[in-house]
Amino acid sequence: MPNDPATVVHNLLQKDPSIIAAAVIQGRDTILHSTDNWDISSDVGKVISSWNSLNARFVMVSGVKYSVLQCTSERLVATSIRGEGHIIGSKDEEHKILVYLEPDGEPMGATMDTARAVSELSSKQTYIDPNSQLGTAGGKGQPSVAANIDPQLKGEVQSFLEWIKDSEGLSGYINYYLQQNNTPIISELSKIYSELRQIFGV
């Protein structure tokens, strides 16, 4: 059963304190819930329209211009080049969540957290029944290594793989930070790359 928008937003803000404000939207401009510190009622229609076009170069929220780094049918990531923060969006067929992320916040982490929050709103059944055991046939419980994998963890890994494959996902972020000559981010990326090579033995 889906959670109500207020609960989902509350949990999202608890999970990532760098998310300052959030709004749950249905349709083009119906705001189901918004944090008290963020009134985007006059901007939401234009933001959603730009997002739906999939080729937006920027979005305006509360008088601030955010350059779009990623715009797909499921995700929106935009940042203020003047260091005024980030706008992150995630959506499915039913709902959209837009968040305002503080300037020092981590857009990648907030994007993943926002995507999970949208899935909590969905009224559709998940593909995997959390009570069923993977690898069973004909109702007979057969032990399987896959049965020990947390479905939520597996879903997060699959979302991460999709983000890596997306030309506006990982490569888009890396190109952006390379162009910005952001030494701390480039250094961290180098460490992660080395760790991944060690994990997979390549």
C-alpha positions as CSV (number, residue, x, y, z in Angstrom):
1,M,0.0,0.0,0.0
2,P,1.4,3.4,-0.9
3,N,2.4,5.9,1.7
4,D,0.8,9.3,1.9
5,P,2.8,12.3,0.4
6,A,3.4,14.0,3.7
7,T,5.0,10.9,5.2
8,V,7.1,10.2,2.1
9,V,8.4,13.8,2.1
10,H,9.1,13.7,5.8
11,N,11.1,10.4,5.4
12,L,13.0,11.8,2.5
13,L,14.1,14.9,4.4
14,Q,15.1,12.7,7.3
15,K,17.2,10.5,5.1
16,D,19.1,13.3,3.4
17,P,19.4,16.5,5.5
18,S,20.9,18.4,2.6
19,I,17.4,18.3,1.0
20,I,16.0,21.6,2.2
21,A,12.5,21.5,0.6
22,A,10.3,19.1,-1.4
23,A,7.0,18.9,-3.2
24,V,4.9,16.0,-4.4
25,I,3.1,16.7,-7.7
26,Q,0.4,14.9,-9.6
27,G,-0.4,15.6,-13.2
28,R,1.0,18.8,-14.6
29,D,0.7,21.2,-11.7
30,T,-1.4,19.7,-8.8
31,I,0.7,19.9,-5.7
32,L,-0.4,17.2,-3.3
33,H,2.1,18.2,-0.6
34,S,4.9,20.7,-0.1
35,T,7.2,21.6,2.7
36,D,6.2,24.9,4.4
37,N,9.4,26.6,3.3
38,W,8.9,26.1,-0.5
39,D,6.1,27.7,-2.5
40,I,6.5,26.6,-6.1
41,S,2.9,26.9,-7.1
42,S,3.7,29.6,-9.7
43,D,6.7,27.7,-11.2
44,V,5.6,24.0,-11.1
45,G,3.7,24.1,-14.4
46,K,6.6,25.5,-16.3
47,V,9.1,23.2,-14.6
48,I,7.0,20.1,-15.4
49,S,6.5,21.2,-19.0
50,S,10.2,21.7,-19.4
51,W,10.9,18.3,-17.9
52,N,8.4,16.6,-20.1
53,S,10.0,18.1,-23.2
54,L,13.2,16.2,-22.4
55,N,15.4,18.8,-24.0
56,A,15.2,21.6,-21.4
57,R,18.4,23.6,-21.0
58,F,17.3,25.3,-17.8
59,V,14.5,25.6,-15.3
60,M,13.4,28.6,-13.2
61,V,12.3,28.1,-9.6
62,S,11.6,31.0,-7.2
63,G,13.4,33.4,-9.5
64,V,16.6,31.3,-9.7
65,K,17.9,29.9,-13.0
66,Y,19.1,26.3,-12.8
67,S,21.1,24.7,-15.6
68,V,19.8,21.3,-16.5
69,L,22.5,18.6,-16.2
70,Q,20.1,15.6,-16.7
71,C,16.6,15.4,-18.2
72,T,15.1,12.0,-18.8
73,S,11.6,10.6,-18.6
74,E,12.3,9.6,-15.0
75,R,14.8,12.2,-13.7
76,L,15.6,15.9,-13.6
77,V,18.8,17.3,-12.3
78,A,19.6,21.0,-12.5
79,T,22.1,23.2,-10.7
80,S,22.6,26.9,-10.2
81,I,25.9,28.0,-11.7
82,R,25.9,30.8,-9.1
83,G,26.1,28.2,-6.3
84,E,22.4,28.7,-5.2
85,G,21.7,24.9,-4.9
86,H,20.2,22.2,-7.0
87,I,16.8,21.1,-8.2
88,I,16.3,17.3,-8.3
89,G,13.2,15.6,-9.7
90,S,12.0,12.0,-10.0
91,K,8.7,10.7,-11.4
92,D,6.7,7.7,-12.4
93,E,3.4,7.4,-14.2
94,E,1.5,8.7,-11.2
95,H,3.6,11.1,-9.2
96,K,6.5,13.5,-9.4
97,I,8.7,14.7,-6.5
98,L,10.8,17.9,-6.8
99,V,13.4,18.8,-4.2
100,Y,15.6,21.7,-3.5
101,L,19.1,20.5,-2.5
102,E,21.5,22.8,-0.7
103,P,24.6,24.0,-2.6
104,D,26.9,21.6,-0.8
105,G,24.5,18.6,-1.2
106,E,25.3,15.6,-3.3
107,P,23.0,15.5,-6.4
108,M,23.7,11.8,-7.2
109,G,22.7,10.6,-3.7
110,A,19.7,13.0,-3.6
111,T,18.6,11.7,-7.0
112,M,18.6,8.1,-5.8
113,D,16.8,9.0,-2.6
114,T,14.2,10.9,-4.5
115,A,13.6,8.0,-6.9
116,R,13.0,5.7,-4.0
117,A,10.6,8.2,-2.4
118,V,8.6,8.2,-5.7
119,S,8.3,4.4,-5.6
120,E,6.9,4.6,-2.0
121,L,4.0,6.7,-3.5
122,S,3.2,4.2,-6.2
123,S,-0.1,2.3,-6.0
124,K,1.2,-0.3,-8.3
125,Q,2.4,-3.7,-7.0
126,T,6.1,-4.1,-7.1
127,Y,7.6,-6.8,-9.4
128,I,8.9,-8.8,-6.5
129,D,6.7,-9.9,-3.6
130,P,8.8,-9.3,-0.5
131,N,7.2,-12.3,1.1
132,S,7.9,-14.7,-1.7
133,Q,11.1,-16.7,-2.0
134,L,13.0,-16.3,-5.3
135,G,13.8,-19.6,-7.0
136,T,10.7,-21.4,-6.0
137,A,8.8,-23.6,-8.4
138,G,5.3,-25.1,-8.1
139,G,5.0,-23.7,-4.5
140,K,7.9,-25.8,-3.3
141,G,10.4,-23.8,-1.3
142,Q,13.8,-24.5,-2.9
143,P,16.8,-22.9,-1.4
144,S,18.4,-20.3,-3.7
145,V,21.2,-17.8,-3.2
146,A,19.1,-15.1,-4.8
147,A,16.5,-15.5,-2.0
148,N,19.0,-13.9,0.4
149,I,19.3,-10.7,-1.7
150,D,17.3,-7.8,-0.3
151,P,14.8,-6.8,-3.1
152,Q,15.3,-3.1,-2.2
153,L,19.1,-3.4,-2.4
154,K,18.7,-5.2,-5.8
155,G,16.4,-2.5,-7.0
156,E,18.9,0.2,-6.0
157,V,21.7,-1.6,-7.9
158,Q,19.5,-1.9,-11.0
159,S,18.7,1.8,-10.8
160,F,22.4,2.6,-10.4
161,L,23.1,0.5,-13.5
162,E,20.5,2.3,-15.5
163,W,22.0,5.6,-14.4
164,I,25.4,4.5,-15.5
165,K,24.1,3.4,-18.9
166,D,22.3,6.7,-19.4
167,S,24.3,9.1,-21.5
168,E,23.1,11.9,-19.3
169,G,23.7,10.0,-16.1
170,L,27.2,9.1,-14.8
171,S,29.1,10.3,-17.9
172,G,27.1,13.6,-17.8
173,Y,28.1,14.2,-14.2
174,I,31.7,13.3,-14.8
175,N,31.9,15.6,-17.9
176,Y,30.3,18.4,-15.9
177,Y,32.8,18.2,-13.0
178,L,35.7,17.8,-15.4
179,Q,34.6,21.0,-17.3
180,Q,34.3,22.8,-13.9
181,N,37.8,21.5,-13.0
182,N,36.4,20.5,-9.6
183,T,39.5,19.0,-8.0
184,P,37.8,17.4,-4.9
185,I,35.1,15.6,-7.0
186,I,37.6,14.4,-9.6
187,S,39.9,13.1,-6.8
188,E,37.0,11.2,-5.2
189,L,36.0,9.8,-8.6
190,S,39.5,8.5,-9.0
191,K,39.4,6.8,-5.7
192,I,36.0,5.2,-6.5
193,Y,37.3,4.0,-9.9
194,S,40.3,2.4,-8.2
195,E,38.1,0.7,-5.6
196,L,35.7,-0.7,-8.3
197,R,38.7,-2.1,-10.2
198,Q,39.9,-3.9,-7.0
199,I,36.4,-5.3,-6.3
200,F,36.0,-6.8,-9.8
201,G,39.7,-7.7,-10.2
202,V,40.3,-5.8,-13.4
